[in-house]
Amino acid sequence: SAMSIVGRPGGFERLRVSSMVMAGAFGLVPLVHYCCVAPRAEIALYVPSILHMFMCYGIGFAIYRTRFPESIRPGMFDLSGSSHFLWHVAGLAGLRSYEASLWSMLTCQAVTSC
């Protein structure tokens, strides 16, 4: 029953992991489309920072999934340096990379005509 899943620690782990993977996959579809239709100069300008964003999110996902560093030294990282904290740092790094990419796109679009 649903109550037995809810009461169990980590009962929704498969759902959480699946939703994170699907969110990443749905982000890749527009990027692939963009790479198919955009000029090479734009791809060279914008795509590296977007790939950096995906790399940061991937690192955050790996930290979340492996529970590093708590899995190596249980009890040592309860207050600082926990996987939850590192997951947020990786997510913020990815968000910052995406923001830089958007500012680059906006600046370029303001200078050139569409």
N, C-alpha and C positions, 0 to 999 in steps of 0.2 A: 504494500500500500504506500501511498505518498507520505504518510506520517513516518513510516520506518526509514524512508530515504532522507526526509528532512531532519530527523533526529540524529542520524549518523554523521559524524564529522567527515567532511569531504564527499557527502552524498551526491552533490551536484558537480563533482569535479569534471566528469566527461562533458557535461553541458557547458561548463565554463570554458574548458579548453577548446571545444568545438566552436563556440561562438567567437573566441579570439582568433582562431584560424580562419574562420569564414570572414570576419571583418578584414583581415589582412588580404585575403583572396579577392574580396570585392574592391579593395583599394588598388589591386594590381590590374584589374580589367580596364579602367580608364587610362592608366599609364600605358598599357600596351596599345590601346587605341590611339592615344596621343603620339606615341612613337611611330605609328603607321601613317599618320596624316600630317605631322608637323615637319617643317623644314629641318634639315640636319643641324643648322646653326642653333636653332632654338633647342633642339634635343640636347646638344652639347652644353648649352647654357643651363638648362633647367633640370634635366634628368639626374645628374650626379647628386644634387642635394636631396631630391626625392628618394633616390636609392639609399642615401645616407639615412633618411628618415626611416625607411623600411628596415635597414640594418639595426638602428637603435631599437625599434620595436621588436625585432627578432631577438636581440640580446635580452631585452626586458622579458620577453616570453620565455626564453631559455632559463633565465633566473627564476621566474615564477614557477616554471614546470619542475626544475630540479631542486628548488628551495635552497639554492646556494647562497650563502655559506653555512646556513644552519645545518644542512645535511652532513657537512664535514666536521663541524665542531658544535654539537648540540649544547644549548645553554650559554654559549659564548657571545652570541650576537643577538640577544633578546632585546637590548635597549638601543644599540646603535649598529649600523652596518647590516641590518637584517635584509632578507631577500625582498620583503615588502618595500622597504625604503629604496633598495637598489632598483627595483622594478619601477618605482615612481621616477627615480633619477633618469633611467633609460627612456621612459615615456616623455619626460620633459625635454630631454635632449632631442628626441625625435620630433617633438612639437616645435622646438626652436629651429631645427633644420627645415621643417616645412614652412615655418613663418619666413625664414630667410629666402626660401625659394619663391614664395608668393610675393614678397617685396621686390625681388628681382624681376619677376614677371610683370608686376604693375609698373615698375620703373621703365622697363623696356617698352611696354605697350603705350606708355605716356609719351615716349620719345618718337616711336615709329607709328605709322598708320596701320590700321587693321585691314 
